[in-house]
Amino acid sequence: MTAVLVAEDVHKGVQLASGRRLDLVRAVNLTVAAGESVAVVGRSGSGKSTLLTVLGLLSRPDRGRITVAGRDTATLGDRPLSALRNGAIGFVFQNYSLLAHLDAAENVALPLNHGPRVPGREVRARTADALAAVGLAERARSRPRQLSGGEQQRVAIARALVRDPSLVLADEPTGALDTATADRVLATLTGVTARRGAALVVVTHDREVAMRMDRVLRLEDGVLVEERQPAAPAVGERRSACV
Amino acid sequence: MRLILEALRDLRAHRGRTLLSAVSLFVAVIAVVGVSTVGSVVQDVFVANAEQQHGRAVTVATRLPHPVVARGLPAVLTALDTNITRAGGSYLLMYQDNAQVGAEGGAQPQVVTLYSGTPGAVRRLPVLHGGWPAPDPQTYPGGLVLNQAAEAQYGGVGTELSVQLGRAFPAYTQPVVGVIADGVDAPVVYQSLLGALTLQPGVLPADWSPELHVHADGAGESVLRSAVLAAAADLGAPPTGLDVRRADTVGGLLASLRSTRSGFLAVAALTLLVAVVGLLNIGFATVRDRTRELTLRRATGATRGHVFLLVLLASVLVGLLTALAAVLLALGAVDLVVPHLLARGSAVRAPAFPAEAALVGLAAALAAALAGGAAPALAAARVDMAQALRD
């Protein structure tokens, strides 16, 4: 199975106002294979989101190496890193993170505005496909304020998938939703990523969300601990890789 | 193009801040454009008045002493044509004579300016009615030209005036063919020298000594002085015998206007600086508010350069659109308001498109937008994405 994401001995800390340095992520090793889903759980403030930003190339690790889609990112400059984020990674953030002045289709098309140029006709087709995949084909022209919370998060999922990335990183994707809506959104997220063969890493404090992933890892004092091993792989099912 | 559309969309999305930026910049740009435009108009007014009374920039003048003109007017005119007119210059030979002028027998003492050459080329003398008689011997005596005060006293174009140059000569009648604005409050009657001599040969006194004014577009004082001395030399005058002086006052006037204008421009520049500080303030606040949005753009693949350009372009577009509005306002004021403020008979023409002011305004707006937009754009490009997602 191809490894989509490999993190080796990754460290990341933050400078506190007092001047003291706080290590949020310490010696993290993680391998996520194509088609696999992984949950990272932990207490609030345990560094889950920090880990996600490092894995998603939104910030550089203080130490260690991250390989995404086969590319070692340690020595890459801003342009190739941006290209990797654009083509290989899809993000789903908490609180939807849609641009209020753009409609659903325009929000979904955001990643297509960067990286390799995509002709207008193809932009429209891929946007429509992505929205259809999350069941929102009819809401393409709706502004975020005209959508419910669940619909907004599904638009965010469509945006994450519109470039057909090999890795989807989700930060508390259901954190702002009620239980029933969260369930539908999560089903959409796992279903769509699975159909497209993308790896999925979900950061959550919600145990129920975590249990729907192939593997569950816990971030404790900055160290990643395996909580639940994957089930035996079966044909057509998600498969897991070792930490 | 895609980036420009994106920036325009961003501006629309943040209407309030865009409006604040635009207002702060508009005040500054209108100050710069206004000072520049008003400065041009005021300068034109002062220069026009100076050129109306003393000659265009550059004009030199001298009094031709009697021995120089003793060879007779035709010889004098030939020397002037040879050395000045054929070299691309213009001259105005003037001799003022005390005369009796009046309509229908009501003659009164009046100074008549006898002239030769092209007065309008040497001094800025707007023609209000009719025109100067053609300098064609076939049309002599040609008629009289009055200034506004003389028009008020004797009547306008078409009026027949009796003119008596010297008590020893009989009066003759001439029609008024033109009215000009010469900036002189007292009545002045202009009569062509050759026209007067056609009507009254020998009317010039034996010791007449005319004033000569010479101007050529683009020619400096020394060139003009040389031309005058060459003409005088043709008439047998010694090179040191003439006092050729600068007649126009435009040089000194421009120097004093320049310092006044610099003061106003300094105030405008200060306004611009305040606008830049305002732009920086608004820009940083906007970037702070948009941190999450900018992080989202970076997460979806926007490079630092793209985010920098996006924010900077928005600032530049506000600057250019604001400058355009300010320039249009200034243009409207210049085209619609200023012409009504100019007095009839003013030597000042209604100002044309203030291209310099427009360019200064555009440049000022662009500079302010770049100065006020660059730092926030840099901050936007360097936004801490991890921090933004934690907040």
Interface residues (C-beta under 8 A of the other chain):
Chain A: S49 T50 L52 T53 V54 G56 L58 S59 D78 R79 S82 A83 R85 N86 G87 F91 F93 S97 L99 A100 H101 L102 L110 P111 N113 H114 G115 R159 R163 D171
Chain B: R2 E6 R9 D10 R12 A13 R292 E293 T295 L296 R297 R298 A299 T300 G301 A302 T303 R304 G305 H306 D384 M385 A386 L389 R390
